[in-house]
Amino acid sequence: MTLPLTKKYSPMEALPAAELPTGPDWEYEPKWDGFRCLAFRDRSLVDLQSKSGKPLTRYFPDLVAALKKVKANKFVLDGEIVIPIDGNLSFDDLLQRIHPAAGRVLKLSLETPCVFIVFDLLVDEKGRSLVKLPLRERRKALEAFAKKYLEEDGTVRLSPLTDDIVLARKWFHMGVGLDGVMAKRGDLPYQTGQRTGMQKIKTQRTADCVVGGFRYLEKKPLVGSLLLGLYNGEGKLDHVGFCSSIHDEDRPALTKKLEKMIKPPGFTGKAPGGLSRWSTKHSMEWQPLDNKLVAEVQFDHFTGGRFRHGTRFLRWRPEKSPRSCTMKQVQRENRSALGLL
């Protein structure tokens, strides 16, 4: 049963930034490498909701059980689901949880249990909505909630927060279990579904892209490169580049998966280019895909509406909505990553 409460909230989102903002209004948190999640509790009912509004409850029975043990009958928490492995966080083990077989999910929950790192309280244990309060007041309420109801080393834990820019910079360069730092305005309320008042500064220059098509290898009927797309301001999917960093052992299975998804037009905005004097007819042919797959890629430069060089595939993001893959991710990402050295 889905809680009615889940319809009232969606996660506050962040704009990408090239560097940490400074000033008395800003506070900083580690950016955890996991699945963003809103956790809803109403007596015996628990719902887990992803950033895009998709249900996560069935994939994390260990977290559901932990939230039911919290001695508070009602609350809404905002946080990140992670899986710690050997002192680090494993996104690959997290992805394994998105599996259709309940038995497999239960087995994984016992072998590699998750941790829910909480950084905001939207509804307190008395059922009062806190979203209109500024972050500083919500944080005080969250710390009081954590002190009363959460175990420091339990499944549900409190994320650190600081207004010390020096400490935030140390977090940025720490690397272990983090992929950057979040900067939040301490004087602003929780802005459901909006991207104002919060910035993300990532250690890698990455973007979540829709796979709008693919090309075969020159001499083999196997996928050679993924064609990447981002939605423009008009809501159309523009082709913005490619990714060919696919492991040879993964090509046969990936090819079968993609061939089942072939569906025109692939891109509804700018489409991949045609022949040039440097290409052959075969090398420029491409297959359009149904816009369902989201891939996270690393890049070094984005100008003129596209990645200037090939990107490096990082991981699939099944929890992300394709429609969330917009140009806003790269609007401020216009400097080479070499500038960080």
C-alpha positions as a printed Julia matrix, in Angstrom:
341×3 Matrix{Float64}:
  0.0     0.0     0.0
  1.36    3.43   -0.95
  1.17    6.13    1.67
 -0.92    9.21    0.71
  1.92   11.27    2.18
  4.28   10.28   -0.66
  2.27   12.35   -3.14
  3.03   15.56   -1.28
  6.82   15.51   -1.49
  9.55   15.08   -4.05
 13.27   15.61   -3.38
 14.83   19.06   -3.44
 17.4    19.0    -6.24
 20.73   20.71   -6.89
 22.4    22.68   -9.65
 25.91   21.61  -10.69
 28.67   24.07   -9.78
 32.37   24.26  -10.58
 33.48   25.28   -7.08
 32.21   25.55   -3.52
 30.19   28.73   -2.86
 31.28   30.75    0.17
 29.54   33.07    2.59
 27.58   33.0     5.86
 24.42   31.58    4.23
 26.06   28.37    3.0
 26.35   25.03    4.77
 28.05   21.91    3.44
 27.48   18.15    3.42
 29.35   15.22    1.89
 27.88   14.04   -1.41
 27.35   10.35   -0.88
 27.71    7.88   -3.76
 24.36    6.1    -3.61
 20.62    6.26   -4.36
 18.76    9.4    -3.27
 15.7     8.34   -1.29
 12.73    9.77    0.57
 11.64    7.44    3.38
  7.99    7.66    4.5
  6.76    6.06    7.73
  3.14    6.03    8.94
  2.73    3.56   11.8
  3.3     0.08   10.31
  3.6     1.33    6.72
  6.92    2.29    5.1
  7.5     3.6     1.59
 10.83    4.3    -0.1
 10.77    6.68   -3.06
 13.59    7.43   -5.52
 14.64   10.85   -6.78
 12.42   10.42   -9.84
  9.45    9.2    -7.8
  9.94    5.5    -8.53
  9.24    2.99   -5.72
 12.34    1.53   -4.07
 10.61   -0.29   -1.2
 10.83   -3.83   -2.6
 14.56   -3.54   -3.29
 15.63   -2.65    0.26
 13.82   -4.92    2.75
 16.68   -4.37    5.22
 16.03   -0.62    5.26
 12.27   -1.13    5.53
 12.82   -3.36    8.57
 15.18   -0.81   10.15
 12.73    2.06    9.64
  9.92    0.02   11.22
 12.1    -0.43   14.32
 12.5     3.33   14.78
 10.44    4.21   17.85
  8.54    6.99   16.08
  5.24    6.24   14.37
  5.35    8.93   11.69
  8.12   10.78    9.81
  9.54   11.62    6.39
 13.32   11.5     5.97
 15.46   12.61    3.03
 18.75   10.82    2.54
 20.97    8.51    0.51
 20.99    4.72    0.41
 24.53    3.33    0.24
 26.17   -0.08    0.59
 29.49   -0.15    2.48
 31.98   -2.78    1.34
 35.47   -3.05    2.89
 35.48    0.52    4.18
 34.21    2.07    0.96
 30.86    2.51   -0.74
 30.04    0.15   -3.59
 27.68    1.48   -6.24
 27.94   -1.82   -8.14
 26.51   -3.71   -5.15
 23.79   -1.08   -4.9
 22.82   -1.65   -8.53
 22.51   -5.38   -7.88
 19.53   -4.65   -5.63
 17.41   -3.49   -8.59
 16.46   -7.06   -9.42
 13.02   -8.49  -10.35
 13.37  -11.61   -8.18
 12.35  -11.02   -4.55
 14.42  -14.0    -3.41
 17.55  -12.54   -4.98
 16.92   -9.15   -3.37
 16.42  -10.76    0.05
 19.65  -12.75   -0.33
 21.61   -9.6    -1.22
 20.06   -7.66    1.67
 21.54  -10.26    4.05
 24.92  -10.49    2.32
 25.47   -6.78    1.66
 23.15   -4.77    3.93
 22.55   -1.13    3.12
 22.89    2.04    5.19
 20.54    5.03    4.94
 22.43    8.29    5.5
 19.9    10.96    6.47
 20.38   14.68    5.84
 16.9    16.21    6.16
 13.66   15.82    8.12
 10.52   16.82    6.22
  7.88   15.54    8.65
  8.62   15.0    12.34
  7.44   12.25   14.68
  4.33   14.26   15.56
  3.27   14.43   11.91
  4.17   18.12   11.5
  5.51   19.25    8.12
  8.84   21.09    8.44
  9.38   21.95    4.77
  8.57   25.64    5.24
 11.25   26.01    7.91
 14.77   27.11    6.91
 17.44   24.41    6.71
 19.08   25.5     9.97
 15.87   24.88   11.9
 15.16   21.6    10.1
 18.69   20.49   10.9
 18.2    21.15   14.62
 14.99   19.11   14.48
 16.78   16.33   12.58
 19.63   16.2    15.11
 17.12   15.99   17.96
 15.26   13.22   16.07
 18.51   11.32   15.47
 19.62   11.64   19.09
 16.29   10.28   20.32
 15.54    7.59   17.75
 18.63    6.59   15.7
 21.68    4.49   16.56
 25.05    5.99   15.58
 26.21    2.78   13.89
 22.79    1.53   12.83
 21.19    1.13    9.42
 19.79    4.69    9.59
 22.47    7.29   10.35
 22.87   11.06   10.44
 25.0    12.72    7.74
 27.51   15.36    8.94
 26.95   19.05    8.19
 29.32   22.0     8.55
 29.54   25.73    7.86
 33.37   25.45    7.83
 34.6    25.88    4.24
 38.0    24.42    5.17
 36.4    21.19    6.37
 34.15   21.09    3.29
 37.24   21.29    1.07
 38.78   18.39    2.98
 35.64   16.36    2.3
 35.89   17.24   -1.37
 39.39   15.78   -1.62
 38.73   12.82    0.66
 37.42   10.55   -2.08
 36.6     7.49    0.03
 32.86    6.93   -0.29
 32.22   10.45   -1.56
 31.83   11.91   -5.03
 31.87   15.56   -4.02
 30.24   18.04   -1.68
 26.72   19.47   -1.42
 26.31   23.17   -0.62
 22.96   24.3     0.8
 21.52   27.66    1.79
 20.88   27.5     5.52
 18.29   30.27    5.39
 15.96   28.69    2.82
 13.02   26.28    3.22
 12.91   22.84    1.62
 12.1    23.5    -2.03
 10.36   20.37   -3.26
 11.34   19.41   -6.81
 13.29   22.64   -7.39
 16.97   23.33   -8.08
 17.44   26.59   -6.2
 19.25   26.97   -2.92
 21.38   23.84   -3.34
 24.5    23.13   -5.41
 26.5    19.98   -6.06
 30.24   20.12   -6.59
 31.43   16.76   -7.88
 34.93   15.34   -7.87
 34.29   14.0   -11.35
 32.74   15.9   -14.23
 29.83   13.62  -14.97
 26.42   13.71  -16.61
 23.44   11.38  -16.73
 22.5    10.86  -20.4
 19.73    9.1   -22.27
 21.03    6.43  -24.67
 19.16    7.46  -27.81
 20.89    5.05  -30.15
 23.98    2.98  -30.85
 26.43    2.09  -33.61
 27.84   -1.33  -34.42
 31.54   -2.08  -34.59
 33.03   -1.63  -38.04
 33.58   -5.35  -38.71
 31.41   -7.14  -36.14
 27.67   -7.18  -35.42
 28.31   -5.97  -31.87
 27.67   -2.61  -30.26
 30.6    -0.28  -30.8
 29.4     2.96  -29.21
 26.44    4.42  -27.36
 24.89    7.62  -28.71
 24.12   10.01  -25.87
 21.3    12.51  -25.55
 20.2    15.34  -23.26
 16.82   17.08  -23.27
 16.95   20.7   -24.41
 14.84   23.63  -23.22
 12.06   22.66  -25.64
 11.83   19.15  -24.2
 13.45   17.51  -27.23
 16.27   15.0   -26.98
 19.46   16.32  -28.59
 22.36   14.08  -29.56
 25.34   15.39  -27.57
 28.08   12.84  -28.12
 29.08    9.22  -27.85
 30.64    6.68  -25.52
 32.71    3.77  -26.82
 34.39    2.65  -23.57
 32.59   -0.69  -23.5
 34.4    -3.8   -22.27
 34.67   -6.45  -24.98
 33.21   -9.12  -22.7
 30.1    -6.96  -22.18
 29.38   -6.31  -25.86
 27.42   -9.51  -26.76
 24.9    -9.2   -23.9
 24.59   -5.43  -24.32
 24.01   -5.84  -28.06
 21.13   -8.25  -27.47
 19.62   -5.89  -24.92
 19.85   -2.85  -27.2
 18.55   -4.65  -30.29
 15.34   -5.44  -28.38
 14.92   -1.72  -27.74
 15.36   -0.45  -31.3
 12.64    2.11  -31.94
 12.65    5.3   -34.07
 13.31    8.16  -33.87
 15.84    7.83  -31.02
 16.48   11.58  -30.96
 13.66   14.11  -31.27
 15.96   17.15  -31.46
 19.44   17.2   -32.99
 20.26   13.79  -34.45
 23.67   12.18  -35.12
 25.4    13.58  -38.19
 25.68   11.94  -41.57
 28.66   11.03  -43.7
 31.85   13.07  -43.72
 35.09   12.69  -45.65
 36.6    10.9   -42.64
 33.81    8.33  -42.26
 32.42    5.4   -44.17
 28.76    4.7   -44.74
 28.89    1.75  -42.35
 30.64    3.65  -39.57
 28.0     6.41  -39.57
 24.94    4.2   -39.59
 23.16    4.07  -36.28
 20.21    2.37  -34.65
 17.6     4.48  -32.78
 16.49    3.34  -29.33
 13.44    3.73  -27.16
 14.38    6.45  -24.65
 14.48    4.3   -21.51
 18.15    3.75  -20.7
 20.14    6.25  -18.61
 23.94    6.07  -18.45
 26.27    8.12  -16.29
 29.39    9.19  -18.19
 32.52   11.13  -17.35
 33.66   13.94  -19.65
 36.3    16.66  -19.8
 34.72   19.39  -21.92
 31.25   20.4   -23.12
 30.83   23.23  -25.63
 28.6    23.99  -28.61
 25.9    21.64  -27.43
 28.04   18.52  -27.26
 30.88   16.69  -25.55
 34.04   17.72  -27.37
 35.62   14.26  -27.01
 34.39   10.78  -26.36
 33.12   10.15  -22.85
 33.92    7.35  -20.42
 31.09    5.07  -19.35
 30.74    4.94  -15.55
 27.54    3.05  -14.82
 23.89    2.5   -15.66
 21.39    4.53  -13.62
 18.12    2.52  -13.6
 16.76    4.65  -10.74
 16.99    7.85  -12.81
 14.15    9.14  -14.98
 15.25    9.74  -18.6
 13.36   13.06  -18.52
 15.67   14.27  -15.75
 18.64   14.1   -18.17
 18.64   17.74  -19.26
 21.16   20.26  -20.53
 21.12   21.92  -17.1
 23.63   19.31  -15.97
 26.33   20.7   -18.24
 25.48   24.39  -18.52
 28.08   25.32  -15.94
 30.46   22.5   -16.8
 32.49   24.37  -19.4
 36.03   24.11  -18.09
 38.46   21.26  -18.71
 38.89   18.85  -15.82
 42.65   19.43  -16.2
 42.06   22.75  -14.45
 41.66   20.82  -11.2
 45.3    19.71  -11.28
